Every structure is written in C-alpha cells, then in structure tokens.
Amino acid sequence: MEYLRVCVRWLILCVLVTPISVIADECDAERCKTDHNPEGKPCGPAKYRDCLEAIAKQCHENLHYRLLVAGLKNCTSADDAAAVTPTSLPQPPEATCQWLLADGGYGQCGLYGDPHLQTFGGKLQTCRAVGAWPMVDNAYLAVQVTNSHAGATATVVSKVTVVVHSHGSCALEKTYEAQLRDLPSVFKDGTMSAGRGVELTTPELDLVELTLYHAGVRLRIRQHGDFLSVTLRMPTQIADMGTPLCSQGCPTRELLPELHNVEQWRREKAESSCTKVNLTGAYWDACVFDVLSTEDARSAEVAGAASAAVADLRSLGASPPVRESRSPSEAPVRRASVVVVALSGILAWVGSRNWVDSLGTAVR
C-alpha cells in the first residue's frame, strides 16, 4: 500500500510540473516531408499537402514551413493554395526593379546584443525571446532570428535566416543564412545572384548587406566577436504588415526588467565602457545592460558590438529610440507561491491513508 501511495504521488507531481512548452504543439514541418514526400518532389502527393495544411496554425511563422508551402504555389489550384498558405501576403506592385517611395518614408528595425530590439515604432526593448522568432514577413522577404543562451544569464542572436521571395525577373526565391562565426558572402545554394533587383555584398570583412531595390529594402547582418546583429530599413507601406517583432515588438512575457542590485563598482565599469564607445540615451542604457550581463573581462567587446550595431541603425536612418522595459513585479513570485500551495495540498490529499486505502480496495 505504501508503494502505491508513493507511485500516485510521483505521477501527479510529474503531471503538474511538466512544462507547458512540452505539452504545447510544436511545428514539425519536416515530418510531413519525411512521412509523405521523402523523395522531395516539388509538388508531392495529396497526403503531403494535407499534412502541411493540418499544421498551418502552429507553423505559420516558421520559415522552413513557409518554404515548403511556397513550393506548392505552382502545384495547386487557387483554392488549394489559399488553404495551405499560412498568411495572406499582399502582392507587390509591377516589377520595375526600382521602388518608388510614396509618402511615409522608411522604417528601421534592428536586433542586437542581449538581445535588444528597436521596432519600426521607435521603441528599444530588451527581450528574452529564446528560440526562433520572425522579425519581418511580407511579400518581398521574411527575416527570422534565432536567439540562444550564452552563459548563465545572457541571450544572444545566434542565427539569422532571410528568405527573398520571388518577384518576376527582379527577384528569385533565395535563402540566406548566417550563424555565429559563419557569415557567408553567398546565398544558401552557393550563388551570389538573386535577380536584377537583388544585390548581396560584403562592404566590410564582418558585414553582409542585402539590398532589394525593387522593395526599397536594405538589410545588414554584422558579426562582432561573439555577437550577431541584424538591422534593416524598409518603406513604411510594407513595414507594418503582420505581427513579427519589428512591427509589434516583443511579447510582454518576454520583456526583461532593468538590472538592479548590482555592485556599484561593476555598474560604474559598465557605464564607463559604454561611454567610451560614444553611446547615449536608450542605446547607452542597453549597452550597460549587456555589459552587466556578461563577464567583466569582455566588457570592451560587448560595448564594441553594441556600438557597431547602433552605427548600422543610424546609417539606415534610425532616430534615437525610447527605452521600454518590463517593470519589476512580484507577480511571478505570487504565482509561484500559489502553485506551491496548491501542489502541497494535492500531495497531502494524495497522502491520505483513507484515500489510498480506498484506491487499493478498488484495484483489488
């Protein structure tokens, strides 16, 4: 009977503390290809298309999924294509390979450091945002960043994936991918060309610039030490489409508060490092956050990476942003306390001899 009591306790405990992320649906687009289209045929059988359609809800922001779906656009009828396309992308204007800027000018967005996000709306946020997140997604291109843990507390951009959407003779469907310590000067297929309206260049040793003339887009990916940054400029007519990071900012749950309870000498050293690289305002605050989140020996490298990313934003015409951070709150602590109390009560109930005896009798 005691053995049964222990087993039931552990079973309920495991169920209660299982992370929601494990239970939640995850995008598994590759499974559709493996199970129903292992030969990798452009169109694939009907079961392959049905599988992609079934996972559209949880995969609509996954770039790999979008690429698989894009491959079906010439294989299905208009009705079928609408069913499996994750988002309705506005059609670009006639292919002139030269964007004609209307009223509204340009918007700028960037992600760098620990990481800090400057939105099209001019906010500078510090986000946790571990994993893959869409920065931009419109009819011309999609940009996805992957953030990974670095050390005990820091998070950095570890991968940038850019998909250039086809647009007549101006742009061919191409994918560019950069990772830490790997900043290629070519697209993923090994080519440098992607149509008359697209140019991929390396202005500096650790900088790649992608220009979409037909869309008015300039995108920069920079490697500085162990940091990747991505900055871009695009017309406001297409900048606010959808709900990616650049348009909507980080989800509130991912925003990080300012660092408090830091030793005075460490804060002063961090402030000095960020002042030396001529950062001011919200950029200076973000730089101090980064330096405090990393080892003291790397303060100069961290500040230098922040300065380089900010320089790219400024070169694209970005205005000084407004710092936005999450206010320190006791809410997470209170929620945790409620869970602990509830869990304790359930375990006490499970531990009741009468309850377990009744269960044992029922089993017998």
QUIURNOR-V472898 format. One record per helix or strand of 2 or more residues. SS is the DSSP state (@ for helix, = for strand). FROM is the first residue (numbers start at 0). TO is the last residue. If there is no record, write none. Layout:
ss: [SS,SS]
from: [FROM,FROM]
to: [TO,TO]
//
This chain:
ss: [@,@,@,@,@,@,@,=,=,=,=,=,=,=,=,=,=,=,@,@,@,@,@,@,=,@,@]
from: [1,19,28,45,55,62,77,105,115,122,130,140,153,173,197,206,216,226,235,244,251,263,280,295,321,330,352]
to: [16,22,35,53,58,69,83,111,117,126,136,149,163,178,203,211,223,234,238,247,253,275,291,314,323,349,362]
//
